[in-house]
Amino acid sequence: MAFGFIAVAYILALIFTAFLLFVVIHHVIAFDELQNDYKNPIDQCRSLNSLVLPEYIVHALMSLMFLFSGQLFSFILNLPLAAYHVKRYIDRPVLSSPGLYDPTSIMNADKLRRAMREGWVKLAIYLCSFFYYLYCMIYVLVS
């Protein structure tokens, strides 16, 4: 039995979502270390900024994959977060390298709290997405 494009899309979505979960967990841990003054903000922001574009690109690829495979419900579920990623990257501070986090302002309590809350919300979204894609993959493979 050969896999269809829809099954491959959900299998790749599971792999991509697992990657996104690891990236977001790294972000949450990094923000917690910044909040407790365990790490240098310059080094933390450098490591966080290097993961921003891969996260956004993987999420966009996953969304486009659902669009091309005809899975409109999965595409619509990903659309709000993809739109947020585009808006967030357009409104980023001016930095010398690509990324979102400025080491001089990340230690402000409101920006750090916002980044931490964003990380937890993304973690919840990606975790729910992972289990939804797992269910859809099993459903597609069985039917």
C-alpha positions as CSV (number, residue, x, y, z in Angstrom):
1,M,0.0,0.0,0.0
2,A,1.5,3.4,-1.0
3,F,1.2,6.5,1.0
4,G,-0.8,9.3,-0.4
5,F,0.3,12.9,-0.3
6,I,-2.1,13.6,2.5
7,A,-0.5,10.9,4.7
8,V,3.0,12.2,3.8
9,A,1.9,15.7,4.7
10,Y,0.7,14.6,8.2
11,I,3.9,12.5,8.8
12,L,6.0,15.5,7.9
13,A,3.8,17.7,10.0
14,L,4.5,15.5,13.0
15,I,8.2,15.7,12.4
16,F,8.0,19.5,11.9
17,T,5.9,20.0,15.0
18,A,8.3,17.9,17.1
19,F,11.1,20.3,15.9
20,L,8.9,23.3,16.7
21,L,8.2,21.9,20.2
22,F,11.9,21.6,20.9
23,V,12.5,25.1,19.6
24,V,9.8,26.6,21.8
25,I,10.9,24.6,24.8
26,H,14.4,26.1,24.3
27,H,12.9,29.6,24.1
28,V,10.9,29.1,27.3
29,I,14.0,27.7,29.2
30,A,16.1,30.6,27.8
31,F,13.6,33.2,29.0
32,D,13.5,31.6,32.4
33,E,17.3,31.7,32.6
34,L,17.2,35.4,31.7
35,Q,14.5,36.1,34.2
36,N,16.6,34.4,37.0
37,D,19.9,36.1,35.8
38,Y,21.6,32.8,35.1
39,K,22.8,33.7,31.6
40,N,24.2,36.7,29.8
41,P,21.5,38.5,27.7
42,I,23.8,39.0,24.7
43,D,24.6,35.3,24.4
44,Q,21.0,34.2,25.1
45,C,19.6,36.6,22.5
46,R,22.2,35.4,19.9
47,S,21.2,31.8,20.5
48,L,17.5,32.7,20.4
49,N,17.7,34.9,17.3
50,S,19.4,32.1,15.4
51,L,16.3,29.9,15.9
52,V,13.6,32.5,15.0
53,L,13.8,32.2,11.2
54,P,14.0,28.4,11.1
55,E,10.9,28.2,13.4
56,Y,9.0,30.6,11.1
57,I,10.1,28.9,7.9
58,V,9.2,25.4,9.2
59,H,5.8,26.6,10.3
60,A,5.2,28.3,6.9
61,L,6.3,25.2,5.0
62,M,3.9,23.1,7.1
63,S,1.0,25.5,6.4
64,L,1.7,25.5,2.7
65,M,2.0,21.7,2.7
66,F,-1.5,21.5,4.1
67,L,-2.8,24.0,1.6
68,F,-1.3,22.0,-1.4
69,S,-2.6,18.7,0.0
70,G,-6.1,20.0,0.3
71,Q,-6.3,19.8,4.0
72,L,-8.1,23.1,4.5
73,F,-9.1,22.6,8.1
74,S,-5.4,22.0,9.1
75,F,-4.4,25.0,7.0
76,I,-6.9,27.2,8.7
77,L,-5.8,26.1,12.1
78,N,-2.2,27.1,11.2
79,L,-3.2,30.4,9.6
80,P,-3.6,32.6,12.7
81,L,-0.1,31.6,14.1
82,A,1.5,32.1,10.6
83,A,-0.1,35.5,10.4
84,Y,1.2,36.3,13.9
85,H,4.7,35.2,12.9
86,V,4.6,37.5,9.8
87,K,3.4,40.5,11.9
88,R,5.9,39.8,14.6
89,Y,8.8,39.6,12.2
90,I,7.7,42.8,10.4
91,D,7.5,44.7,13.7
92,R,10.8,43.4,15.0
93,P,13.4,45.9,16.4
94,V,16.2,47.0,14.1
95,L,19.1,44.5,14.7
96,S,22.3,43.8,12.8
97,S,21.3,40.2,12.4
98,P,17.9,38.5,11.7
99,G,15.9,37.8,14.8
100,L,13.4,39.3,17.2
101,Y,15.2,39.7,20.5
102,D,17.4,42.8,21.3
103,P,19.9,42.1,24.1
104,T,19.6,45.7,25.4
105,S,15.8,45.6,25.9
106,I,15.1,41.9,26.6
107,M,15.8,42.4,30.3
108,N,12.8,44.8,30.7
109,A,10.3,43.1,32.8
110,D,7.4,43.7,30.5
111,K,9.2,42.5,27.4
112,L,10.6,39.4,29.2
113,R,7.1,38.6,30.6
114,R,5.6,39.0,27.1
115,A,8.2,36.8,25.5
116,M,7.7,34.1,28.2
117,R,3.9,34.2,27.7
118,E,4.4,34.0,24.0
119,G,6.6,30.9,24.5
120,W,4.0,29.2,26.7
121,V,1.2,29.9,24.3
122,K,3.2,28.6,21.3
123,L,4.1,25.5,23.4
124,A,0.4,24.9,24.0
125,I,-0.5,25.4,20.3
126,Y,2.2,23.2,19.0
127,L,1.4,20.5,21.6
128,C,-2.2,20.4,20.6
129,S,-1.3,20.5,16.9
130,F,1.1,17.5,17.5
131,F,-1.7,15.4,18.8
132,Y,-4.2,16.6,16.2
133,Y,-1.7,15.7,13.4
134,L,-1.1,12.3,15.0
135,Y,-4.8,11.6,15.0
136,C,-5.2,12.8,11.4
137,M,-2.2,10.7,10.3
138,I,-3.6,7.6,11.9
139,Y,-7.1,8.3,10.4
140,V,-5.6,8.8,6.9
141,L,-3.5,5.7,7.1
142,V,-6.3,3.5,8.4
143,S,-8.9,4.7,5.9
